[in-house]
Structure formats: C-alpha cells, structure tokens
Amino acid sequence: MDEVLDTLHGWLPDAQGVRAHCLVRGTPYLQAYRSRSLMYDASDLHDGEADLKAFLSWTGVVRLPIFFEDDVHLERGLPCEVETLNLSRPGLKVFTFHPVLVALNAADLTGYSALKTDLASRGRSLTEATPEDMARHRQDARPGVSDLMQSLLAAHGRSELRIGGSLVEVAQAAL
C-alpha cells in the first residue's frame, strides 16, 4: 500500500483525494491517507441509496460515499439510461466510471470479456490495449456507459469531465 501511494504521490503530488481499486478500505488505509494529507476517500459503494452525505472519519479524512459504479450497474443488468438512476432522490451523488468501460461504451460486460479474451489470445494485457482493440469491441448498438456519462454531463450543462474538483468542494464542506 505504501509503495503504491508513494508512487501515485510522485505522479500526482497535488492530489487531494483517493479511491482505492476494488473499493478496498480500512483503518490502515485511512491512516495512510491521513499521513499523506489526503483530504477525502471515495471507496464506499452505496449503490443508488438516498440521503447519502459526506462524513468526517475519526482520522480526519472525509469519506464520500459512491452513489453509482458503472460495472455494478452493468452487473445488475440495468440499461445505461439516466432514468434508471433515480437522480431525484435526495443526497450526494458520486459517480465512478472505469475508463475501459467508457472506451467500450459497454452496454453489458460481454464486450469487456471479449476484449480481455482477444488480448490474452495475442499474449497482451488489458494495459496494452490499443484504440483499435477497443474499437473492435465497442457496443454502440444500444446505450452504453459512455452514452450514460455524456447524458449526465449534458444534464448538468457540462461538455467535459472535471475530475475531482467538485469532490474537493464536498469534502471541504464536510470539514
């Protein structure tokens, strides 16, 4: 954990928050985040729950619950349409998207599985995938993750993604 956090700090020295892969969490993680002056952690999935809000952990790190995770949405077999998200429910809405699922415009997980199988058959890993590899497995026949992300951005008057900025504002408000 320390090696990963130190490497990431070297790449992104101004980072103010963190989201652990596989949503790993626990006391050692919060302590490591605090020791690196990270302000917030978004590693708790509360899929579609109402009344979510940030809270201050005992370590002083603000915990931001995740409202939506794209792979969970797909695992549940839900269509990638804004109407399925119940956005009118009160509470904080933190969305997490996997870049590969956005690149594939995944409408389900079959394209992702096919991409991994295709790459493995050529002795390549997912991190070695090219834009051409992604294009062969895109799912544009029905709304997918990329379409959903674009709809969410358009609904909030944005044409591009601001990574983290609004989360920093939420974390500061929780302090």
N, C-alpha and C positions, 0 to 999 in steps of 0.2 A: 504494500500500500504506500509506504513512504517513498519508494523508488518511483512509482507511477506519479504520485503527487508532486514530487520534486521535478520530474521530467516535464510534466504539464506546466508547472510554475515557470520553468525555463522558457517554454514556448509562449506562455500567456501570463507574463508577470503582473498584469493589471487585472486579472480575473477576480471577480468578487463573489462568485458562487460556483456551485458544483452540482452535478447529477451523476451518481455512480452508475456504471453499467450494471445491468441486471438488477437495478434498484437495491443494491447492497446497502445496508445501513447498520448502525450500532454505535455503542459508546466509543470504541477505538476510532471509528471514522469521524464522529463529531469532534473528538479531541484533536485529531489530526487536522481537521478543517480549521478549528479554532487556532491552533498553533501556527497556521499559515495565514491567519487574519482573513479567512474567507467569511463572508457575511451571511450567505444563505446556502441551503442544501435543498434540492428538489428531488428526493429519492423515495417518496412515499406515494404510491398509486392508490387513489380513492376513486376508482373508475365511475364517473358520472354522478357522484354524490352531490347533494345540495348542501348549501351553507358552509362550504369549505372556506377556511381562512388561515392565514399565516400565523405561526405561533413561535414564541421565543423558547428555545430549548434551554435546559439547565447549563449548557456550555456557552450560551450567548449566541449560538448560531441559529438564525431564523430558519424554521422548517416551512417549506412551501409545498403543500400537497398537490399532486398531479391530478387533474380532472380527466384528462384524455391521453391515452397512449395508443398510437396507431396500430401496433401489432396486436394488442389486446382487442381493439375494435374489430380487426380482421378475424382474429381467433373466434370471436363471438358471432361471426357470420353477418355482421351488420353492414348495410350499404354505406358507401362513402358519400353521404349527403348530409348537409348541415342540419336538416330537420331531425335526424336521428340522435342528435346530441343533447337535446333538452336544454338549450342555452338560456332559456328564460328562467330556469331555476336560480335562486339567489346563491351568491358565493363566488369565491375566487375561481378563475378558470385558467389553469396552466396546462398547455398542450405540449406533448413531446412527440416528435416525428423522427423516424430513422431515415437518414439520407438515402439509403439504398431503396427503401420502400417508396420514397418520394420520386427517386430517379426512375423506378419501375412503374410508377403510377399504379401501385398494387391495388387491385380490387379484391383480392384474396391472397393467400400465401402460396398459391401454386407457381406463380411466376418467379417468386423468390427461391423456392425449392428448385425449380428448373434451372435458374441461373447458377445456383451452387453446384448442382449436378453437372451442368455443362462445363463450368470452370474446372471442377475436380477431374472430369474426363480428359482434360487437357493439362492436368498437373498444375493448375493455378489456384490461388486462394481468392477469396472474396476481395481482399485488399488489392489484388492485381487486376480487378475487373476494369475494362475499358468502357468508354461511352458506347462503343459498338456492341460490346457484350450486353450492356444494359438495354440498348435499343432492341436487340433480338428478343428480349423477354418483357418488354413493356406491355401493359394491359390497358390499352386505350379504348377498348370496345364498350366499356361502361365506366361510370365514375369511379376513380381510384383515389389514393392517398394524396397525390399531387393536386388533383382537382379539388379535393376537400380543403387542403391547405390554401389554395388560391381563393376558394369561396370564403373562407374565414377571413383572410386578409382583405378581400374586397368588401366584406360586410363591415369592416372596421376602417374603411377608407384608406387602406394601405395597398401599395402595389409591390412592396418588397418586405422581406422579413427583417425585423430588428431583433437580433439575438441578445437576450438577457436584459436589455435596457429597462423594460417595464418591470421585470422581476426585481431589479435593484430597487426601483421605486417602491414596490410592495414590501420588500424586506426592510427598507428604511422606515416605512410607515409602521411596521410591526415593532420596531425598536421603541 
